[in-house]
Amino acid sequence: MKPILFFLVIILIFSCNSNKEKKEIDWSKQKSIEMNQRIAQKEKLNIAMYLEHRKMLNMQQTGSGLYYGVYKKTEGDSAKTGMEAGVRYVITFLNGDTCYVTPKDEIVFFKIDKTDIESGVQEGVKKMRLGEKAVLIIPSHLAHGISGDNNKIPPITPLVIDLELLKLNN
């Protein structure tokens, strides 16, 4: 028994050696760019597969990568930068799981392009008119990016937002 105990103590001592070589991390700006490109390509493919099964959405894509489709059109005022928008929303993932919903009978207000609301929502609401309903598909770089929202939205997650624009104030 003593030889085994002695052997374990020796192993423990050597495993705790503080003079271990420090491994340098081989990372560069180019590797970051390549990683981001791979993430964007994967998201684009996942979004394309999502849309393939939902052709009735009639989506358009902006230069930033936002997909939007207005499914209830009106002739109301257009949303513009600086206005206060009052919206209701349902936020889901591409797999259909719901993560956030506006509480019943509540409206969420934000200043367009003047708040920390996701840039994809800011861009999407400016494609809408008062009273319209739209579906936005927001790639992670326009949503919560590599950090998620530290609650229900994981890192690097595209979002599907069903958005209703109920109020516009100057």
Summary of the structure (lengths in Angstrom):
residues: 170
radius of gyration: 23.9
end to end distance: 82.2
largest distance: 87.5
contacts: 444
relative contact order: 0.18
helix: 32%
strand: 26%
